[in-house]
Amino acid sequence: MSFRRALALAACGLAGGSVLFSAVVVGKQPARGGGGDAEPRTGGSAATVPPASAAPPAGTGGYWDSNWDRREPLALINLKKKNEETGEEELASRLDHCKAKATRHIFLIRHSQYNLDGRADKDRTLTPLGREQAELTGHRLASLGLKFDQIIHSSMTRATETTEIISKHLPGVKKISTDLLREGAPIEPDPPVSHWKPEAVQYYEDGARIEAAFRNFIHRADAKQEEDSYEIFVCHANVIRYIVCRALQFPPEGWLRMSLNNGSITHLVIRPNGRVALRTLGDTGFMPPDKITRT
């Protein structure tokens, strides 16, 4: 029986809204890998729709993992103890104690243009244009009128120098350096590119570190945090693109499908319930066109 005929028969017994939903489910299943549309099967039995309880891991389909940061209140409670020793009233109190109350605003800044000819990291300092870009980024952040809590930056020279210039526009905001945010190869990209092919061992080493950076820094607020926070992370294009994919639960292999300008601002919002929104990606609209680079 053709799909059109089956849909016509379904319309006889279902309301219009239900018919539309049925057509979506039958017509196309969620993609299961690589981020692209799944290829239709030829022959064999028809595909079945997985129940909501059998949602795949984050980043493999259209399902949202509400416990992506392992901070979902119910996941923090010992349910066995609840079943044996506590009642529902006490459970509600314990859940409330574990719930986040504040929103986290994450500003991911890509370092400014730097000297590509430097052989060692210490020689890869910002160019004169790169210093101008950092000034423009710092001015933009200051103009937002937000009370920034901290600046966490990669320990690499270009990120450190970018941070020093930005921080002049945000006096009093503490700075923290970390090796976790250093540039690297997070995961083999899909589709692959011909101009950049790290050794497999680099993905193995850098990927674990960059994933650790994501788990350490990108999560909903602690339950003890009472007010919304505004945090700046100055790091690198590969790190930022990977973090964006992971935070939005997109396939992380797609990180190289995005491009980020030097000194750009990416703004993620993490709500108390764990929902994540991308406010801006790689914004450099505050820079004159002749100051924009992507190196």
Backbone as CSV, one residue per row, in Angstrom:
resi,resn,N_x,N_y,N_z,CA_x,CA_y,CA_z,C_x,C_y,C_z
1,MET,0.853,-1.196,0.000,0.000,0.000,0.000,0.885,1.240,0.000
2,SER,0.570,2.227,-0.809,1.400,3.426,-0.879,1.257,4.235,0.399
3,PHE,2.270,5.080,0.661,2.230,5.932,1.856,1.043,6.893,1.786
4,ARG,0.769,7.442,0.564,-0.346,8.377,0.424,-1.678,7.714,0.759
5,ARG,-1.853,6.434,0.300,-3.078,5.690,0.570,-3.204,5.396,2.059
6,ALA,-2.096,5.008,2.697,-2.124,4.713,4.136,-2.481,5.951,4.934
7,LEU,-1.963,7.085,4.509,-2.262,8.333,5.204,-3.730,8.696,5.056
8,ALA,-4.293,8.430,3.860,-5.706,8.730,3.631,-6.596,7.888,4.529
9,LEU,-6.240,6.605,4.688,-7.013,5.725,5.567,-6.912,6.174,7.010
10,ALA,-5.700,6.590,7.432,-5.522,7.036,8.816,-6.353,8.269,9.092
11,ALA,-6.543,9.095,8.078,-7.286,10.340,8.271,-8.748,10.084,8.610
12,CYS,-9.243,8.913,8.221,-10.643,8.593,8.502,-10.897,8.442,9.994
13,GLY,-9.883,8.023,10.738,-10.126,7.738,12.152,-9.390,8.636,13.111
14,LEU,-8.577,9.585,12.593,-7.774,10.412,13.482,-8.038,11.879,13.226
15,ALA,-7.814,12.689,14.230,-7.948,14.134,14.074,-6.814,14.648,13.223
16,GLY,-6.964,15.859,12.675,-5.950,16.405,11.780,-4.584,16.489,12.412
17,GLY,-4.489,16.944,13.645,-3.190,17.073,14.303,-2.517,15.730,14.467
18,SER,-3.269,14.702,14.794,-2.705,13.374,14.970,-2.210,12.809,13.662
19,VAL,-2.924,13.111,12.555,-2.500,12.623,11.249,-1.150,13.204,10.885
20,LEU,-0.990,14.502,11.133,0.277,15.146,10.822,1.408,14.503,11.603
21,PHE,1.167,14.234,12.891,2.208,13.603,13.713,2.541,12.221,13.193
22,SER,1.524,11.436,12.808,1.759,10.098,12.287,2.575,10.143,11.018
23,ALA,2.310,11.134,10.171,3.047,11.237,8.914,4.509,11.522,9.169
24,VAL,4.786,12.357,10.166,6.179,12.677,10.479,6.919,11.454,10.984
25,VAL,6.264,10.702,11.868,6.927,9.537,12.451,7.206,8.473,11.403
26,VAL,6.224,8.175,10.557,6.398,7.120,9.570,7.335,7.538,8.461
27,GLY,7.240,8.819,8.078,7.995,9.277,6.921,9.482,9.382,7.143
28,LYS,9.935,9.696,8.376,11.372,9.901,8.605,11.739,9.624,10.042
29,GLN,12.714,8.775,10.241,13.187,8.449,11.565,14.349,9.360,11.926
30,PRO,14.614,9.567,13.232,15.755,10.385,13.622,17.053,9.789,13.097
31,ALA,17.970,10.659,12.673,19.283,10.191,12.217,20.053,9.618,13.381
32,ARG,20.857,8.582,13.135,21.533,7.887,14.227,23.040,8.115,14.273
33,GLY,23.585,8.837,13.366,25.026,9.031,13.456,25.493,10.047,12.455
34,GLY,26.655,10.683,12.733,27.307,11.574,11.806,26.609,12.897,11.596
35,GLY,25.385,13.076,12.085,24.696,14.335,11.980,23.894,14.489,10.706
36,GLY,24.063,13.628,9.680,23.323,13.752,8.431,22.045,12.942,8.482
37,ASP,21.217,13.099,7.451,19.983,12.323,7.382,20.304,10.863,7.133
38,ALA,19.538,9.984,7.756,19.764,8.556,7.573,19.335,8.148,6.178
39,GLU,20.061,7.219,5.564,19.690,6.710,4.244,18.516,5.744,4.385
40,PRO,17.548,5.760,3.426,16.418,4.827,3.511,16.877,3.400,3.319
41,ARG,16.228,2.486,4.012,16.558,1.067,3.897,15.910,0.484,2.648
42,THR,16.562,-0.496,2.051,15.984,-1.196,0.913,15.738,-2.632,1.323
43,GLY,14.471,-3.052,1.280,14.135,-4.410,1.680,14.117,-4.550,3.184
44,GLY,13.863,-5.771,3.666,13.855,-6.015,5.105,12.578,-5.507,5.728
45,SER,12.467,-5.640,7.046,11.266,-5.221,7.738,11.260,-3.723,7.924
46,ALA,10.072,-3.175,8.141,9.938,-1.734,8.318,10.573,-1.309,9.624
47,ALA,11.136,-0.077,9.619,11.754,0.450,10.839,10.685,0.759,11.856
48,THR,11.021,0.600,13.127,10.081,0.892,14.200,10.542,2.123,14.945
49,VAL,9.585,2.835,15.524,9.894,4.045,16.264,10.244,3.676,17.697
50,PRO,11.444,4.065,18.186,11.812,3.721,19.555,10.969,4.478,20.553
51,PRO,10.581,3.855,21.661,9.798,4.561,22.667,10.627,5.653,23.319
52,ALA,9.942,6.626,23.928,10.643,7.753,24.542,11.611,7.290,25.617
53,SER,11.274,6.212,26.308,12.131,5.718,27.382,13.421,5.117,26.867
54,ALA,13.465,4.839,25.552,14.661,4.222,24.981,15.464,5.223,24.168
55,ALA,15.439,6.492,24.593,16.148,7.541,23.871,17.636,7.227,23.794
56,PRO,18.264,7.475,22.629,19.685,7.192,22.463,20.537,8.205,23.189
57,PRO,21.854,7.978,23.286,22.733,8.938,23.949,22.648,10.303,23.295
58,ALA,22.994,11.352,24.076,22.942,12.717,23.563,23.778,12.845,22.306
59,GLY,23.246,13.615,21.355,23.995,13.884,20.144,23.754,12.890,19.031
60,THR,22.869,11.883,19.240,22.647,10.882,18.207,21.250,10.960,17.607
61,GLY,20.452,11.925,18.009,19.115,12.020,17.463,18.400,13.237,17.996
62,GLY,17.063,13.231,17.918,16.289,14.382,18.332,15.832,14.323,19.766
63,TYR,16.489,13.593,20.610,16.089,13.442,22.006,16.981,14.294,22.907
64,TRP,16.384,14.933,23.896,17.146,15.747,24.842,17.382,14.953,26.119
65,ASP,18.640,14.797,26.487,19.014,14.115,27.723,19.008,15.141,28.845
66,SER,17.986,15.107,29.679,17.843,16.113,30.735,18.910,15.976,31.819
67,ASN,19.570,14.827,31.863,20.623,14.622,32.862,22.010,14.638,32.208
68,TRP,22.174,15.456,31.175,23.422,15.495,30.407,24.622,15.895,31.244
69,ASP,24.400,16.707,32.284,25.503,17.142,33.141,25.562,16.385,34.459
70,ARG,24.756,15.335,34.567,24.681,14.496,35.769,24.321,15.315,37.011
71,ARG,23.500,16.349,36.813,23.079,17.197,37.924,21.557,17.289,38.020
72,GLU,20.865,16.409,37.332,19.410,16.338,37.457,19.089,15.947,38.902
73,PRO,18.244,16.712,39.596,18.011,16.458,41.033,17.679,15.013,41.373
74,LEU,16.807,14.373,40.598,16.415,13.007,40.908,17.599,12.051,40.821
75,ALA,18.569,12.364,39.953,19.736,11.501,39.792,20.718,11.651,40.950
76,LEU,20.569,12.720,41.719,21.482,12.970,42.834,21.006,12.346,44.145
77,ILE,19.823,11.739,44.106,19.236,11.169,45.318,19.315,9.650,45.275
78,ASN,19.626,9.057,46.408,19.663,7.607,46.532,18.230,7.086,46.586
79,LEU,17.733,6.583,45.441,16.334,6.153,45.377,16.063,4.927,46.241
80,LYS,17.057,4.074,46.404,16.871,2.885,47.242,16.580,3.308,48.675
81,LYS,17.330,4.302,49.138,17.099,4.805,50.490,15.717,5.426,50.591
82,LYS,15.305,6.117,49.552,13.982,6.741,49.547,12.879,5.688,49.662
83,ASN,13.002,4.597,48.894,11.971,3.564,48.880,11.865,2.841,50.212
84,GLU,12.992,2.679,50.894,12.996,1.883,52.113,12.770,2.712,53.370
85,GLU,13.219,3.968,53.368,13.246,4.708,54.620,12.457,6.010,54.621
86,THR,12.170,6.581,53.434,11.545,7.911,53.430,10.198,7.883,52.729
87,GLY,9.427,8.920,53.005,8.140,9.088,52.352,8.230,10.125,51.249
88,GLU,7.114,10.333,50.552,7.095,11.260,49.423,7.374,12.691,49.868
89,GLU,6.900,13.076,51.044,7.082,14.444,51.525,8.572,14.751,51.709
90,GLU,9.290,13.782,52.297,10.721,13.990,52.498,11.463,13.977,51.162
91,LEU,10.996,13.169,50.210,11.616,13.130,48.891,11.512,14.493,48.216
92,ALA,10.345,15.108,48.309,10.160,16.425,47.696,11.113,17.443,48.286
93,SER,11.318,17.363,49.602,12.232,18.283,50.272,13.666,18.063,49.805
94,ARG,14.045,16.791,49.661,15.403,16.481,49.214,15.620,16.900,47.770
95,LEU,14.585,16.725,46.926,14.690,17.159,45.538,14.874,18.663,45.447
96,ASP,14.104,19.402,46.256,14.199,20.855,46.246,15.585,21.313,46.665
97,HIS,16.191,20.579,47.587,17.531,20.917,48.076,18.583,20.747,46.982
98,CYS,18.316,19.867,46.018,19.285,19.585,44.951,19.049,20.407,43.688
99,LYS,17.949,21.131,43.628,17.601,21.866,42.416,18.417,23.142,42.273
100,ALA,18.893,23.388,41.053,19.570,24.659,40.760,18.540,25.775,40.748
101,LYS,18.955,26.962,41.137,18.047,28.109,41.192,18.459,29.212,40.221
102,ALA,19.729,29.209,39.847,20.276,30.308,39.051,20.583,29.869,37.622
103,THR,20.691,30.859,36.755,21.062,30.637,35.359,22.533,30.998,35.163
104,ARG,23.235,30.189,34.405,24.634,30.482,34.074,24.724,31.012,32.644
105,HIS,25.420,32.122,32.483,25.696,32.696,31.172,27.178,32.471,30.872
106,ILE,27.442,31.715,29.818,28.804,31.342,29.439,29.196,32.115,28.177
107,PHE,30.226,32.939,28.277,30.730,33.691,27.135,32.062,33.068,26.699
108,LEU,32.047,32.454,25.528,33.228,31.788,24.990,33.896,32.717,23.975
109,ILE,35.105,33.141,24.272,35.821,34.101,23.434,36.977,33.402,22.728
110,ARG,37.010,33.527,21.412,38.176,33.005,20.700,39.296,34.034,20.781
111,HIS,40.526,33.571,20.989,41.677,34.463,21.060,41.797,35.311,19.801
112,SER,42.536,36.395,19.878,42.733,37.287,18.737,43.793,36.735,17.781
113,GLN,43.964,37.430,16.664,44.950,37.019,15.655,46.349,36.961,16.271
114,TYR,47.121,35.935,15.898,48.449,35.766,16.477,49.476,35.441,15.394
115,ASN,50.731,35.460,15.781,51.847,35.214,14.864,51.927,33.732,14.526
116,LEU,51.567,33.385,13.300,51.552,31.982,12.887,52.951,31.435,12.634
117,ASP,53.935,32.310,12.541,55.296,31.862,12.238,56.064,31.401,13.477
118,GLY,55.506,31.629,14.666,56.192,31.215,15.887,56.334,29.704,15.955
119,ARG,57.525,29.233,16.276,57.766,27.790,16.327,57.254,27.188,17.628
120,ALA,57.418,27.900,18.704,56.955,27.429,20.011,55.786,28.295,20.469
121,ASP,55.035,27.807,21.431,53.869,28.547,21.901,54.246,29.942,22.385
122,LYS,55.363,30.077,23.068,55.759,31.383,23.604,56.048,32.400,22.505
123,ASP,56.320,31.907,21.290,56.597,32.801,20.165,55.332,33.184,19.400
124,ARG,54.221,32.514,19.698,52.977,32.780,18.974,52.175,33.859,19.707
125,THR,52.727,35.046,19.689,52.129,36.187,20.371,51.124,36.884,19.456
126,LEU,50.316,37.748,20.028,49.332,38.467,19.238,50.003,39.437,18.271
127,THR,49.430,39.577,17.100,49.883,40.572,16.139,49.331,41.939,16.567
128,PRO,49.827,43.029,15.970,49.232,44.343,16.273,47.720,44.361,16.011
129,LEU,47.291,43.736,14.920,45.856,43.663,14.646,45.152,42.831,15.711
130,GLY,45.800,41.754,16.153,45.217,40.918,17.187,44.999,41.678,18.487
131,ARG,45.915,42.569,18.806,45.763,43.379,20.015,44.592,44.355,19.860
132,GLU,44.423,44.890,18.662,43.270,45.751,18.402,41.973,44.963,18.555
133,GLN,41.960,43.743,18.034,40.762,42.905,18.144,40.409,42.653,19.603
134,ALA,41.408,42.361,20.419,41.153,42.100,21.839,40.589,43.336,22.534
135,GLU,41.074,44.508,22.148,40.539,45.748,22.713,39.063,45.900,22.346
136,LEU,38.736,45.609,21.098,37.348,45.720,20.649,36.447,44.712,21.370
137,THR,36.961,43.495,21.574,36.183,42.474,22.292,35.971,42.886,23.744
138,GLY,37.028,43.384,24.377,36.909,43.839,25.762,35.916,44.973,25.905
139,HIS,35.952,45.903,24.954,35.013,47.025,24.982,33.584,46.536,24.815
140,ARG,33.410,45.570,23.926,32.065,45.020,23.702,31.528,44.342,24.960
141,LEU,32.345,43.537,25.598,31.907,42.854,26.818,31.570,43.853,27.918
142,ALA,32.385,44.894,28.050,32.126,45.904,29.076,30.834,46.654,28.796
143,SER,30.526,46.861,27.509,29.328,47.623,27.134,28.034,46.876,27.453
144,LEU,28.128,45.578,27.688,26.931,44.791,28.005,26.374,45.127,29.385
145,GLY,27.201,45.730,30.236,26.739,46.140,31.553,26.478,44.990,32.506
146,LEU,27.148,43.879,32.290,26.945,42.700,33.133,28.008,42.623,34.227
147,LYS,27.639,41.989,35.316,28.588,41.794,36.410,29.265,40.440,36.214
148,PHE,30.397,40.448,35.523,31.092,39.200,35.244,31.754,38.666,36.514
149,ASP,31.659,37.357,36.688,32.185,36.726,37.901,33.650,36.360,37.778
150,GLN,34.060,35.895,36.593,35.446,35.454,36.426,35.771,35.303,34.953
151,ILE,37.080,35.300,34.678,37.578,35.004,33.335,38.479,33.784,33.458
152,ILE,38.076,32.702,32.835,38.897,31.489,32.818,39.492,31.381,31.428
153,HIS,40.813,31.221,31.343,41.441,31.250,30.027,42.436,30.116,29.838
154,SER,42.620,29.764,28.591,43.636,28.779,28.213,45.015,29.309,28.607
155,SER,45.897,28.396,28.945,47.255,28.794,29.347,48.164,29.073,28.145
156,MET,47.670,28.902,26.926,48.482,29.189,25.756,48.677,30.699,25.613
157,THR,49.813,31.088,25.030,50.217,32.489,24.982,49.169,33.379,24.341
158,ARG,48.623,32.987,23.195,47.668,33.848,22.492,46.385,34.062,23.291
159,ALA,45.977,33.059,24.046,44.779,33.212,24.879,45.080,34.057,26.115
160,THR,46.260,33.862,26.685,46.651,34.637,27.865,46.765,36.118,27.527
161,GLU,47.391,36.434,26.387,47.533,37.835,25.993,46.176,38.455,25.668
162,THR,45.310,37.695,25.042,43.962,38.194,24.762,43.235,38.503,26.064
163,THR,43.384,37.625,27.042,42.742,37.818,28.341,43.246,39.075,29.028
164,GLU,44.547,39.310,28.980,45.124,40.482,29.644,44.545,41.771,29.081
165,ILE,44.357,41.816,27.770,43.806,43.029,27.158,42.325,43.171,27.488
166,ILE,41.574,42.080,27.391,40.141,42.133,27.715,39.929,42.551,29.163
167,SER,40.745,42.037,30.061,40.542,42.287,31.493,40.726,43.758,31.862
168,LYS,41.435,44.513,31.041,41.584,45.946,31.305,40.232,46.657,31.211
169,HIS,39.335,46.113,30.442,38.000,46.689,30.311,37.047,46.174,31.381
170,LEU,37.477,45.176,32.144,36.644,44.581,33.192,37.425,44.546,34.503
171,PRO,37.733,45.702,35.053,38.549,45.748,36.276,37.891,45.018,37.438
172,GLY,38.714,44.297,38.181,38.218,43.600,39.362,37.741,42.189,39.115
173,VAL,37.633,41.787,37.850,37.180,40.421,37.547,38.388,39.484,37.626
174,LYS,38.293,38.465,38.451,39.427,37.561,38.647,39.700,36.729,37.409
175,LYS,40.983,36.383,37.213,41.421,35.595,36.065,42.005,34.269,36.549
176,ILE,41.647,33.207,35.843,42.123,31.865,36.186,42.652,31.206,34.917
177,SER,43.866,30.689,34.980,44.469,30.004,33.837,44.316,28.490,33.999
178,THR,44.060,27.799,32.883,43.925,26.345,32.938,44.469,25.705,31.669
179,ASP,45.092,24.546,31.837,45.595,23.788,30.685,44.468,23.037,29.973
180,LEU,43.331,22.843,30.642,42.241,22.083,30.034,41.719,22.739,28.765
181,LEU,41.806,24.069,28.687,41.246,24.804,27.564,42.239,25.035,26.432
182,ARG,43.417,24.417,26.500,44.394,24.583,25.433,43.858,24.006,24.121
183,GLU,44.350,24.543,23.008,43.891,24.099,21.696,44.279,22.645,21.451
184,GLY,43.506,21.967,20.602,43.795,20.569,20.302,42.801,20.006,19.311
185,ALA,42.863,18.699,19.148,41.969,17.983,18.240,40.931,17.244,19.079
186,PRO,39.709,17.770,19.198,38.729,17.182,20.118,38.207,15.815,19.698
187,ILE,37.859,15.676,18.421,37.309,14.423,17.919,37.412,14.461,16.398
188,GLU,37.577,13.317,15.776,37.716,13.294,14.324,36.452,13.862,13.671
189,PRO,36.597,14.883,12.836,35.420,15.541,12.265,34.741,14.714,11.186
190,ASP,33.444,14.946,11.055,32.658,14.292,10.010,31.777,15.364,9.364
191,PRO,31.949,15.653,8.065,32.853,14.956,7.137,34.315,15.341,7.380
192,PRO,35.241,14.476,6.977,36.659,14.791,7.149,37.094,15.901,6.194
193,VAL,38.199,16.546,6.522,38.751,17.584,5.658,40.157,17.176,5.237
194,SER,40.579,17.658,4.081,41.875,17.239,3.544,43.024,18.099,4.046
195,HIS,42.714,19.327,4.484,43.794,20.255,4.850,44.246,20.126,6.308
196,TRP,43.551,19.297,7.087,43.909,19.177,8.509,43.660,17.745,8.950
197,LYS,44.750,16.995,9.141,44.626,15.586,9.501,45.604,15.223,10.621
198,PRO,45.237,15.472,11.866,46.093,15.078,12.985,46.241,13.558,13.063
199,GLU,47.271,13.131,13.741,47.453,11.704,13.987,46.373,11.223,14.948
200,ALA,46.045,9.954,14.853,44.992,9.385,15.705,45.301,9.570,17.184
201,VAL,46.582,9.502,17.538,46.959,9.646,18.948,46.637,11.045,19.465
202,GLN,46.635,12.045,18.573,46.320,13.408,19.019,44.851,13.522,19.410
203,TYR,43.977,12.903,18.631,42.565,12.873,19.018,42.402,12.160,20.360
204,TYR,43.147,11.089,20.534,43.048,10.295,21.758,43.462,11.122,22.976
205,GLU,44.551,11.878,22.839,45.071,12.656,23.968,44.290,13.951,24.170
206,ASP,44.131,14.716,23.087,43.449,16.008,23.211,41.965,15.833,23.487
207,GLY,41.361,14.817,22.869,39.923,14.624,23.025,39.510,14.429,24.475
208,ALA,40.276,13.631,25.208,39.951,13.391,26.616,40.080,14.674,27.430
209,ARG,41.106,15.462,27.120,41.317,16.722,27.862,40.202,17.728,27.566
210,ILE,39.836,17.879,26.295,38.813,18.849,25.933,37.443,18.406,26.450
211,GLU,37.186,17.117,26.447,35.958,16.606,27.051,35.948,16.879,28.552
212,ALA,37.114,16.751,29.189,37.211,17.067,30.618,36.924,18.546,30.861
213,ALA,37.373,19.408,29.957,37.079,20.839,30.077,35.574,21.075,30.008
214,PHE,34.923,20.406,29.075,33.467,20.537,28.959,32.780,20.099,30.248
215,ARG,33.155,18.953,30.771,32.488,18.439,31.967,32.772,19.292,33.198
216,ASN,33.953,19.885,33.246,34.310,20.722,34.394,33.609,22.071,34.382
217,PHE,33.482,22.677,33.212,33.051,24.069,33.130,31.626,24.280,32.613
218,ILE,31.092,23.315,31.863,29.786,23.521,31.235,28.755,22.618,31.905
219,HIS,27.947,23.196,32.743,26.918,22.460,33.494,25.976,23.475,34.122
220,ARG,24.856,23.008,34.617,23.926,23.925,35.284,24.526,24.397,36.602
221,ALA,23.972,25.465,37.135,24.500,26.059,38.360,24.396,25.102,39.538
222,ASP,25.298,25.267,40.473,25.236,24.513,41.715,23.986,24.935,42.496
223,ALA,23.430,24.008,43.239,22.200,24.295,43.995,22.401,25.422,45.008
224,LYS,23.636,25.640,45.440,23.919,26.686,46.422,23.998,28.074,45.786
225,GLN,24.104,28.145,44.463,24.217,29.439,43.776,22.864,30.133,43.757
226,GLU,22.802,31.319,44.323,21.536,32.040,44.468,21.250,32.988,43.308
227,GLU,22.293,33.589,42.712,22.100,34.582,41.662,22.661,34.092,40.337
228,ASP,22.127,34.644,39.260,22.635,34.303,37.932,24.106,34.704,37.824
229,SER,24.866,33.931,37.066,26.300,34.209,36.915,26.649,34.484,35.461
230,TYR,27.730,35.244,35.272,28.221,35.618,33.948,29.725,35.345,33.917
231,GLU,30.102,34.343,33.140,31.490,33.883,33.137,32.065,33.944,31.729
232,ILE,33.332,34.328,31.643,34.025,34.441,30.366,35.086,33.349,30.276
233,PHE,35.131,32.682,29.127,36.151,31.670,28.862,36.889,32.083,27.585
234,VAL,38.170,32.364,27.708,38.975,32.758,26.553,39.804,31.547,26.131
235,CYS,39.517,31.044,24.935,40.235,29.846,24.511,40.349,29.793,22.994
236,HIS,40.012,28.667,22.382,40.377,28.423,20.989,39.191,27.912,20.179
237,ALA,39.314,28.041,18.855,38.200,27.715,17.960,37.764,26.264,18.084
238,ASN,38.714,25.331,18.075,38.342,23.916,18.153,37.623,23.603,19.464
239,VAL,38.134,24.168,20.540,37.552,23.922,21.863,36.139,24.494,21.935
240,ILE,35.967,25.712,21.454,34.661,26.361,21.515,33.636,25.609,20.668
241,ARG,34.037,25.220,19.460,33.091,24.543,18.572,32.668,23.191,19.141
242,TYR,33.609,22.484,19.745,33.279,21.203,20.375,32.325,21.424,21.552
243,ILE,32.597,22.431,22.372,31.753,22.720,23.527,30.335,23.062,23.093
244,VAL,30.194,23.846,22.022,28.871,24.209,21.533,28.099,22.959,21.101
245,CYS,28.753,22.078,20.355,28.087,20.841,19.929,27.663,19.998,21.122
246,ARG,28.540,19.850,22.088,28.215,19.023,23.259,27.105,19.646,24.093
247,ALA,27.158,20.964,24.273,26.161,21.631,25.110,24.769,21.562,24.493
248,LEU,24.692,21.655,23.175,23.406,21.603,22.491,22.986,20.178,22.151
249,GLN,23.821,19.213,22.504,23.587,17.793,22.234,23.473,17.522,20.737
250,PHE,24.271,18.247,19.967,24.445,17.959,18.553,25.570,16.948,18.403
251,PRO,25.634,16.214,17.300,26.749,15.277,17.111,28.088,16.008,17.224
252,PRO,28.936,15.648,18.176,30.193,16.379,18.357,31.116,16.291,17.161
253,GLU,30.937,15.262,16.325,31.769,15.134,15.125,31.539,16.278,14.140
254,GLY,30.492,17.049,14.340,30.180,18.153,13.438,30.837,19.467,13.803
255,TRP,31.759,19.455,14.753,32.339,20.706,15.239,33.045,21.513,14.154
256,LEU,33.615,20.847,13.151,34.380,21.545,12.124,33.480,22.138,11.032
257,ARG,32.183,21.967,11.165,31.263,22.566,10.201,31.003,24.037,10.511
258,MET,31.531,24.512,11.630,31.377,25.914,12.025,32.707,26.638,11.893
259,SER,32.643,27.954,11.718,33.847,28.782,11.672,33.709,29.913,12.684
260,LEU,34.815,30.299,13.297,34.810,31.370,14.294,35.884,32.396,13.968
261,ASN,35.526,33.668,13.988,36.496,34.734,13.778,37.338,34.960,15.029
262,ASN,38.485,35.560,14.842,39.325,35.932,15.980,38.610,36.979,16.838
263,GLY,38.682,36.801,18.145,38.057,37.746,19.059,36.546,37.658,19.117
264,SER,35.971,36.610,18.531,34.508,36.492,18.483,33.930,36.067,19.826
265,ILE,32.631,36.354,19.983,31.916,36.056,21.223,30.812,35.038,20.936
266,THR,30.838,33.945,21.675,29.780,32.927,21.622,29.128,32.881,22.996
267,HIS,27.816,32.955,23.033,27.092,33.077,24.303,26.144,31.895,24.495
268,LEU,26.434,31.070,25.492,25.574,29.953,25.882,24.848,30.293,27.180
269,VAL,23.604,29.836,27.279,22.821,30.027,28.499,22.394,28.663,29.023
270,ILE,22.660,28.414,30.300,22.276,27.151,30.930,21.271,27.456,32.036
271,ARG,20.036,27.025,31.838,18.968,27.302,32.781,19.038,26.350,33.985
272,PRO,18.334,26.694,35.075,18.342,25.827,36.256,17.839,24.409,35.983
273,ASN,16.955,24.261,35.005,16.433,22.924,34.693,17.338,22.146,33.746
274,GLY,18.489,22.725,33.402,19.448,22.040,32.538,19.279,22.322,31.060
275,ARG,18.240,23.051,30.691,18.069,23.399,29.272,19.178,24.368,28.848
276,VAL,19.628,24.216,27.617,20.722,25.033,27.104,20.265,25.774,25.855
277,ALA,20.631,27.045,25.753,20.310,27.849,24.572,21.567,28.548,24.080
278,LEU,21.659,28.679,22.775,22.769,29.400,22.151,22.269,30.782,21.760
279,ARG,22.743,31.816,22.442,22.310,33.178,22.161,23.035,33.744,20.934
280,THR,24.343,33.578,20.896,25.133,34.049,19.760,26.246,33.046,19.493
281,LEU,26.637,32.945,18.217,27.737,32.062,17.827,28.750,32.871,17.021
282,GLY,29.957,33.035,17.558,31.029,33.703,16.824,30.718,35.128,16.421
283,ASP,30.106,35.904,17.303,29.730,37.274,16.974,30.950,38.187,16.899
284,THR,31.110,38.876,15.757,32.124,39.932,15.615,31.495,41.161,14.964
285,GLY,30.193,41.305,15.103,29.501,42.451,14.531,29.924,43.768,15.133
286,PHE,30.589,43.721,16.262,31.069,44.937,16.910,32.422,45.402,16.351
287,MET,33.012,44.632,15.447,34.300,44.991,14.848,34.097,45.597,13.459
288,PRO,34.911,46.584,13.085,34.874,47.071,11.711,35.262,45.945,10.759
289,PRO,34.715,45.915,9.551,35.016,44.820,8.620,36.508,44.608,8.369
290,ASP,37.286,45.691,8.360,38.704,45.538,8.066,39.516,45.004,9.249
291,LYS,38.852,44.800,10.383,39.531,44.257,11.568,39.207,42.771,11.771
292,ILE,38.355,42.221,10.938,37.905,40.842,11.138,38.835,39.854,10.416
293,THR,39.305,38.851,11.172,40.134,37.788,10.605,39.686,36.454,11.172
294,ARG,40.173,35.380,10.553,39.823,34.035,11.020,41.047,33.136,10.837
295,THR,42.081,33.410,11.629,43.328,32.638,11.517,43.724,32.068,12.856
